[in-house]
Amino acid sequence: MNKKIELLAPGGDVEAIKAAVIAGANAVYCGLDNFNARNRASNLSFDDLAGILRLAHAHDCEVFLTLNVVILEQEVASLLKVLNKLVNSKIDGIIVQDLGVFKLVKKYFPSLSVHASTQLTSHNEGQIKFLAKIGATRVNLSRELNIGEIKSLTAVAHQHDLLSEVFVHGALCVAFSGQCYSSSVSVGNSGNRGSCSQACRDEYEVTETGNLYPLNLKDNSAYFDLPALVDAGVDSLKVEGRIKNAHYVYTVTDTWRKQIDSFESSGQLQNDDSNLHLVFNRGLTNSFLKGDLNKDMFIDSPRDYSLKHAVKESKVVLLKDIEQVKAAHFQQKNSLGDELAEKIKGISTAKQSISLSFTGKLNQPLSLTIIVGDNEKTVCLETKSTLSTAQESSITLPVLEKSFKNVAFNHFDISGFNCTGLEENLSIPFKEITTLKKQATLWLTESDKIIPHVTIPELVNHPKRSDKLSLSILIADVKDSYLCDLTHADVYFKLPESLKKGCNKHIDLLLNNPRLIPWFPAVLIGKDYNESVRILEQVRPKRIVSNNTGIAYKAFEMGIEWIAGPFLNTTNSYALLTLQEELNCAGAFISNEINRLQIKKIARPDNFKLIYSIYHPILLMTSRQCFFQRTVGCDKPSIEDGCMLKCEKSTTITNVKGVSYAVDKQKGGYPSIYNDEQFLNVDIVKDLGDLFDEFFIDLTDIGSGSKAEPDKAQLMTQFENMLNGDETAQQNLEQMVTLSTRNQYRKGL
């Protein structure tokens, strides 16, 4: 094995980061108190970060900071403060979800290395090109991908100077990351804001197959797949677990370190993964990586399985023997904890102390001696100009303390100022003191230059194209195309997530119905992405809506006008600018997760269309796994290639509070779960009608479950009447849509 592969470990707090570093991680990822997707972790302050960077770098370990949530408009100023600090730190990279952050970093902080978060749902080559275009240096590939798909995408990433990163151990989401809204809808805590309440781990009423936890996946482990990952060219192996403790992080990182070292030195794997079973796990699976999506990926408990695993492996049955196995399990676990405690004993991430001593006499330079720690390193710096007799104000201790209190951006604790060697009643031009401080900062931070603080101009909110409120509709079945004859509204046609290779069905449909505007879904993997590209190339529509950044990039390449769909999670003006300036996007849906005040602050770019969905089934989650294996049951042992194209099952699951959710699978679609209520928000028309060019309604049948199908023509007419000022239309709509909510619009993020 010639290539060095990175082991990337999690750090939810200082102790976990120490554990990762001492266990041999090549890099750690951690988050600050704000802007990171694990707000249940302890997380770090900026004071913590300085010491962590010093500790990690002393062990040749890089540090990546998570800024991997969607950003609200009113948070941009706070985010800029963070970026202004980071750019003068030694941080090795930042992990980003929000498209607006890419824009800000690329334009104002280009020295920062930006990694695309798993929340960006990256799974096709177009998305890799999209990320390269907007400034990413690394991409975390979707954890649903198999090894062949990973190998193909890694090759594309390398062609575009991106590194690839793959999760190899830890918790698995049953839903595509970035496309799960279950927590946001049910309890108001968005996964896109690091507040996931893990509805997939919840208990539900027992299903037909006898399961209480029908959505609960085992944990991921690719421990024995290292050769395949190396062969695929993967650059970084990532361990999940920023809410796990230091003991977990140490055990998993140490075990993986030994596996990688063994393979690098001898080409052989270690066969013993027992330590991975000592710490928290829900059982382990590598089925996504193998492309074998089977029933055994699930486990009917979200709790720690480690003790049960030990008993199961021992094959003992007598109670006294079981107790001995349990005792041995805890003894082994505790011994690893003792090992960790011994290794990190004495390791500190506290700031280093520095002392500053100023000396000088008349007609001599002002000198500054800096001592780091206990004489760990020392330097003496001097001004170019010499000291002169003070005419007005002189250099005093308070003046120097004020000037140097933030030297090196608070990366050190100043233990003392000493001016006993500085004669009284002397002065020097203030610019000389500023230059001396800059020299001190460069020396302390071991930097070539200091990047000045960046301020950005206030964005202009440009007017919309027309005062008229427009309606657009979405259909997914050719039988609904008659609606085109009943309205002047734009009619979008939802293309499926899976397409039969070489089939011209949808090409012919779009060519024969030019009123239909192609609507591309959020997830398009492998052949389904290739077939979607073929639709673009054969139809060459004037305009599309894309929820997939890969198809968006292809439309950009082809010069096709495109609109960013609602599943791109757009929540701020800078995301709109990224889409417009980098990829010639013509407009975007604003996320339904944000509320009226959060929407109101968004500034429209010039000649850019803003759209908002006022009626749609509420998607909770979409999965590459099958939701029917553990609900209504399925005779197939695992998902086959034809399942996506042929299966049309539907059912419901009911949580312990008695709330039912529709589990739906349209032909050609991924299994999805929908809320029991439809989203209906006509209030926004009065509240923010001046902001939006277009209001959108989803008339597809998906997510309807057992609910009666509404008369789509009548429903469309009432929405048109409402936009035209008919005051009775709102009442009519509320009567027609009997089970609805607009809680997200009220609560927001």
N, C-alpha and C positions, 0 to 999 in steps of 0.2 A: 504494500500500500504506500504510494508515493505522496498522495495528497494528505495534508493535515486537515482534519475535520474538526469544526468547532463544537464544543459541548456548552450549551447555553442553559444556565440554571436560573430558577426563580428566586427572588428575594423580597418577601413581603415586609420584612423588618430588618433591623440592623443585625440581629443574631442569625437570622436565616442567610443573610448575605455573607457573614463571616463563615458560616457553615459551608456555603457554596464555594467560596474562595479556597478554604483550607482543604476541601474535598477534591479540588483540581479542576473546577470549571474554567473554561477559557473565556467565558463572558457571563455576566449576570444581568438580568433585567429587573428593574424596580420602579416604583412610582412615588411621586410626591403626594402631598395631601390632596391636591386638586388635579383634575384633567387626566385621571387614569381609570382604566376599566376594572379595577379591583378595589372599590372603596371600602370593602369589608376587611381588606388587609390593613395592617398597622400603618404602612407607608412611611414616608420619610419627610423630614424638613430639609431645607437647604443647608442648615448647619450639619445635619447627618451626611448629606451628599459629599461635602468636602472631605470628610474623613474616610468615607467609603471609597472615593476615587483614589485617595492616597493608598489605602490598604490594598485595593484590587490591583492597581497598577504596579505596586511593589511585588505582586505575585503574578505579573504578566497576564492579568485578567482584565478584560474590557468591561465597561459599564454602559448599559443602554437604558435610557429613561423612557417610561411609558407615558405618552400623551395621547392615549388611544381611545378617546371618546369624541362624539360629535360636540362641536363648540357652538354655544349660543352667541348671538350678536353682542349682547351686553358683557360677555366674558372676554372679548378680544383684547381689551386693554390689559386685563390681568394676565392673559396668555402672553402678551408682548413683554411684560415685566419678567416673566419666567424665561422667555427666549433670550432676552437681553442679558440675563444672568448666565444662562447655559452657554452662550456663544463665547464667553470668556472663561469658561471652566474647561476641564479636561474630559468632558463627557464624550464618549465614543460614538454615540448615536442616539436618536430619538425614535420611538415607535409611534406611528400616527395612523389614525383612522380618518379624520375629517379632511375632506378635499381642500378646504380653505386653508388648513395649516400647511399643506404642501405649497400653496401659493405664497403664503407669508414667508416661509423658510427659503424657498427658491429665490425670491426677490430681495429679501432683506437680511437673511442669515444663511448665505450659501455655503458657509464653512461647516454647517451642521449636516451630518449624515442622517438621512431619513429612511426609516424602515417602514414598509407597508404592513400594517397590522393584519392579523387573521380576520378582523372585523370587516375587512374590505372584500372578503369572499372571493379570493383570487383562484381561478380554476381553469382559465383558458389562455391561449397565447396572445389574444388581443388585449386581455387585461394586463399581461406583462408589458406589452408595448405601451399601453395607456400609462402605467405606473412609471415607466422609464421616461415618458414624455413630460410628466408633471414633476419629476425630480427625485423619484425613489432610488435608493442605492441597494435595497434588499427587499425581498418579498417573502412573507410568511404564507406558504401555500395552504389552501383549504385542507383540513385534516380528514375530509371524506375521500381524498384521492387515493388511487392505488399506485403501486410502485411504477407501473408503466407510464401512467399519466404524470407522475412526479418527474420521471426521467425526461420525458418529452418537454415539460415546461421548464425544467432546470436548464436544458440545452438552449431554449429560447431566451431565458433570463441571462445566461452567460453571453449570448450573442448581443445583448443590449446592456452589457456591463452591470447587471444586477446579480446579487448573490441570492441563493435560494435557502430557505429555512423551513424545516418540517418538525412538527410536534412528534416526539417519539415516546413520551411517557406522561401519564397523568389523566385527569378527567376528560371525558368526551362529552361534547354537546350532541344531543340527538338531532338538533336543528343546525342548518347552515349558519355559521357565525355571521353576525351583522344582519341576518334575515329572521331573527327571532324577536317577536314583540309580545310574547305571552306575559312576561313580567310587567311590561309597560301597561298593557291593557287591563290585566287583572288587579294589580295592586299599585299601579302608578310608578313603579321602579323600573326604569328602562335598562335593558342590557347594553344599549348603545351609550349609556352614561355610567356603566360600571356598577349598576344597582340590581343586577339580575337576582330575582328571588327563587330561581331554579324550580319553575313549575314542572319541569320534566322529572324532577326527583319526588314530586308529590304523590301521595296516596290517592287512588281513585276507587270508586265502587268496583267490586270485583267484575272482571270482564267475562265474556263467554268462554275464554280460554283459561279462566281461573286466576288471572293476574291482578294484583293490587297496585303494582307499579309498572304499568304497561309502556312507559316512555323512558325508563331508567336504563341507560347503557352501562356496561362495564367500563373500567378504565382502560386507557390505551397503553400498550407496551410493545415496542418494536425491538426489544432487547436482542432477539435472535435474528433480526433482519438487517443488522448492521452491514453485512457484505452487499446486500441489494441496494441499500441507501448509498453506500460508497460508490458502487457501480453506476448508480443514477446521477452521480456528480453533486449530490446535495452538499451545501457548504456548512450548514449549521444544524445540529440536532438539539431540539428545544424541549426542555422539561417543563410541564405545566405545574403550577402550584404556588402562586403568590399569597394564597390564604392558608397555606400549610406551614407547620412550624419548622424550626431549625433542624430538629431531629429527622424529620421527613426529608428535607432538602439535602442534608448531609448524606443520609443513607442512599438515596436515589442517585445523587451526583457521584458519590464515591463508587457505587456499583457500576454505573455507566463509564466512569473514568477508567476503571480497571478493564472493562470490556473493550473500550476503544484502544487503550494502550496495548492490550494483548493482541488485538487484531493488527495494529500498526506494526508491532515488532515481529510477529510470527505468522500473520495471516490466519491465525486460528482464533475461534471464539471460545470464551469461557462458557461452560455448560450450566453453571450454577447461578440461577436467578433468585435463590431463596431469600436473600436480603430484601429484594423488592416486595416480597410478600410479608415482611415483618412490619412494614409501616402501612398507613392507611391506604386501602384500595377497595374497590368494589368488585374484585375479580379482574383479571387482565385479559385483553383481547388485542389481536393485531388484524382483525378482519377487514377494516377499511383498507389497510395497506395491502392486504392480500386480494382485495376485490371480491371477497366472499361474504356478502351481507346476509348473515344467517340469524336464526333465532337465538343462538348461543351468545350473541353479542349483548343480550339483555340479561339483567339479573333482577329478581323481584325484591330487592331491598337497596336503598341508597346508602346504607350504613357500612361501617368498616367490616370488611370480609376477612381481614388478615388472620384472626383467631380461628374462624371456621375453616379457613384454608389449611392451617396447621393441623387441625384435627382430621380433616378429610385426607390429607396426604399421609398421615400416620397410619390410617386404616385401623385404628384401635376402636374398640366398641365398649369395653368395660369402663365404668365411671372412674375408677381409680387411675386407669391408664390415660383416660381423657384429661384428668386433672394434672397428671404428670406432663403431658404434652403442652397443656396451657402454661404450666410453670416454666417449662423450657423455652417456650415462645417468649414469655415476658423477660426471662433472663437474657436471652439473645438480644432482644430489643433494648433492654437496659444497658447491656454491655456496649452497644453502639452509641448510646447516649453518653456513657462514661468516656468512651473514646473521643467523641466530639468535644466534650467538656475539657478534656485534657489538652486537646489540640488547639483550642481557641483560648485557653487560659493565658492571660497576659496580652492577648491581641486587643488593641484599642483602635477605635475609629474616631476618637476625640480629635478635635483640631490641635494641630501643633501650636505651641506657644512661640512667640517671637518677641524680642526686645529691640527697641530702637534707641540708639544713642547718638545725639547730635553734638558736634564739636565745631569750634571755629573762633578765629581771632580776626582783628581788624586787618584788612588787605589780604586775607587768606580765604580760600573757598569754604563754603558750608559743607561739612562732612557728615555722612550718615553711616553708622555701623549697624548692621542687622545681624543678630544672632538667632538662629533657629534652634529651638529646643535646648538641649544641654550641650551647646557647642557642636551640634550635628553638622552645621555648615554656617559660614560667616562670610560677609562681604562688606567692603567699605566703598561708598559711593561719594562723589563730590560734584558740586556745582561748577559750571564753567566760569561764572562771574565770581568776584570776590566780595567779601563783606565790607560794608562802609558804615560810617557813623550815621546813626538814625537821625533824620531830620524831623520826622513826625512819629509814626508808630515803629516799634522795634520788634524783632523776632523774640517771642517768649514761648515758654512751655505751652500755655493754652492755645496759642496760634498754631504751633506745630501739631499738637494733639488733634485739633479740629481738622487740619489739613490731611493728616495721615490716618485718621480713625478708620477709614474704609480701604486702607491699602490692601491690595490683592483681593478685592471683592469679598472681604470677610471670610476668606478661606483659612485664616489663622486667627488665633487669639493673641492680642497684644498684651503681653504680661507687664510691660512697663515702658515708659518714656524717660529718657535720661538726658538732661541738658546741662549737667554740671560742668561740662567742658566747653560750653558756649559762653563767651563773654557777653556782658550786658550792653544795652544801648547800641546794638548793631542792626543793620537792615540789609536786605537784598531784594532785587525785583521779584515780585510774586511769581512771575512765569518761571523763574529758576526753581522755586519750591515745587511748582507743578511738574516741571521736568524731572526733578529729583524723585518725586513720588512715582512718576511713570517708570523711571529706571528701577525703582524698588519693586514695583508691581511686576515688571517683566522678569526680574531676577527670581522673585518668589514663586511666580507661576510657571517659570521656565518656558516663557512664550517669546515669540519673535515680535509680536505686536499686540496692542490692545485694540479690540474692535469697539469703536465708539457706540454709545447708546443710540438706538434707533427709535425714531418717532415716525409715525406714518400719517399721511394726510387723511382728513375725514372724507369718507366716501360720499359722492353725490347720488342722491336718490332721483333717478331719471323718470320722467313721466311715462305712462304706458301709451301704447300705440293708439288706442281708441277708448272713448268713454263708454262705449257699449259693452255690456256684460255678455260674454259668449258662453255657450254650453258645448261640452264635448262628451261623447259617450264611448263606452267600451263594450264590445261583444266578443264572444269566443266561438260562436257557432254560426255556420252559413245560413241556418234557418232564420236567424235574427237579422239578416242583411236587408230585409224588407224595411227596417227602420230608417234606412238611408233615404227612402222615398217619402218619409213623413217629417223630415227635418232638414234644416240647413246646417245643423251642428256638424262638427268634425266627428267622424266615426272611426274609432281605433279598433283594430282587430287583433285580439290576443293570440299570438302564436304559442304553441305548446313548448314545454321544456325539452321534449324528446321528439325527434323527427326521424322517420324511416329513411335510411341512406338511399339517395338517388331518386326519391319519390318527388314528383312535381306537383303534388296535390295543392300545396299552399302557394306555390308559384303561379299555377293556373288560376287559383282563386283570386289572388291579388291582381293579376293581369286582367282578368275578366270583370273585376269590380274596382275600378280606379278610385271610387269614393273611400274605399277602405284603406286606412293608414296603418301600416304594420306596427305592432306593439310587441317588443321583444322582452322575454322574462328575465329575471335576475340571475338565474343559474343556467349556464349552458356549458356542458362539459364534453370534451372529446368530439365525437362525430356530430353531436347536436350543435356545437358551436360551428363546426365546418358546414353543416347543412344550413344553418342560419346565415352564414356568410354567402353561401350559394344563392339563397333567396335574395339577398341584397344585390348580388351581382346579376342575377337573371331578371329581377323585377325593376331594379334601379328606381325605387320610389322617390318622389320629390321630398318626402319627409317621413321620418319614423319617430317613435318613442322607444327609448331603450332604457331598461332597468339594469342592463349589463354593460359594464364599461368596456368590455372587449368588443362588443358590437358597436358601441359608441365610437371606439377608435377606428374601426373599419369604415363606419359611415364618414368620419372625418377624413380618412384617407381618400375615400371615393368622392368627396365633395357633396355628400347628401346631407340635407338639413336634418338635424336631430334634436329631440327634446329629452332632457334627463327625467326619467320616470320617478315615481314616488319611492321606490325601494332603493334609491341611491342615498336616501337619508340626508337630504339637504336642509341645513338649519341656519345658515349664515351667508352674508353677502360675499365673503371671500371664497366660499365654495362655488358660488355662481360665477365669480371672476375666473377661478381656475378653469371651470368648464368652458366659459366663453373665450378666454384669451389663449388657452393652451389647445383647445380642441374644437373651437368654432361652434360651440353649442348655441342654439337659437333660443332656448328657454328651458325652464325646469319646474317640476312639481316641488312645492315646499312640503316638508315632512308633516304628516298628520300627528306626530308626537308632540309638537310644540303648541303653546297656547297663543291667545290673541295678542298679548303684550310682547311675547317673544317674536311672533311673526311681524308685528308692526314695526319693529326696529330694523328689519332687513331693508337694505338699500338696493334698489333695482339697477343693474348695469344698463348702459345705453343700448337701446334697440334690442331688448331682451324680454322674453315673454315669461310671465309668472302664472302658474296654474295651481289650483288647489282642489283636492277631491272632497266633495261634499256628501257623497253617498257611495258606499262600497261595503262588501263583506270584510270583516276585520280579520286579517291573517294573524294567527298567533305564531305559527312556525311551519317551516318546510324542511323536509328531511330527505336524504338519499336512502335512508333506511326505510323499512316497511312498517307502517303503523298497524297493519292488519294481522301480522303474525301473532301478536299478543292481545288482540282485541276480539275480533270475530274469528280469527284463525285462518290459516292458509296451508294447503297441502304441500306446497313447495318448500323444500328445506332451506332454500336461500333465494334471493332475488335473481331472476334471470334477465337476459338482455331484453326479452320481449315484454317483461312486466310493465315497464314504463309505457310502452305503446298500446298494450291491450287492456290492462286492468282498469276497471271503473268502479271499484268497490267504494262503499261509504258506510259509516256507522257513527256512533256517538260514544264519547266517554264522559263520565260524570264524576266530579270531584266530591270530596267528603262533605262539602257544603251544599251539595245538591245542584250545582251548576253544570249543565251539559254543554259539551263542545262538539261541533261537527268535525268528524274525521273524513276527509274527502280525497278522492283520487280520480281526477278526470283522465280520460284516455290521452296519453302523451304528456301527462303531468307528473310532478313529484307528489308523493303523499304529503298532505297538508292538514293542519288543524285550524279551525276558525272559531271565533267567538260566537256565543249564542245570540248576541245582538248585532245588528247592522250599524255601521257608522252613518249617522245622519246629522249634518250640521248646516242648517240654513241660516243660523245666526251670523256666520261670517260674511254673508252677502251684505248685510246691513253694516256690520262692524268694519269690514275691510274691503268693501267692493271697489274702492278706488285704487287698491293695491294690485288686484289681480286682473289679468286679461281674460282668463278662462276659468270656469268652474266645471268640474268633471264628475260624471256619475258612472258607476260600474254596473252594467246590466248583465254581467255573466251569471251563470247559475251556480258556480262553484261556491261552496260554503253555505249553501242554503239548507243543507241537511234535510230534515223532514218538513221544513217550513213550506207553506204553499207558495208557488211561483207567482209573483205579481204580474199584472198586465203591463208589459214593458212599454207599450205605446202610450198608455195612459200615464204611467209614471213619468216618462220622458216629457209628455205634454205639460204635466203639472210643474216640473222643474223649469221648463221654458217659461211658463206663465209666471212663476215666482220671480225669475230673473227680469221679466218684463214689468214687474211692479204689481202683480195681482196679489192683493193681501189675503185672499182666501186660499191661495195655492199652498201656503205653508200649513194651514190646518188640514187641507186635503192630503198633503204628503204625510203628516203625522198619523192620519187615520189609515192610510194605505200601508205605511211601514210601522207595524204595530209594536215591534220589538227593536228599539234602537237606542243608541247612546252617543253622546259627544263629550264624554268625560275627559278624553285626552286634550280636547280644545279648551276645557276649563282648567285642567290641572297643569298640563305642559310638563316640561323637563326641569 
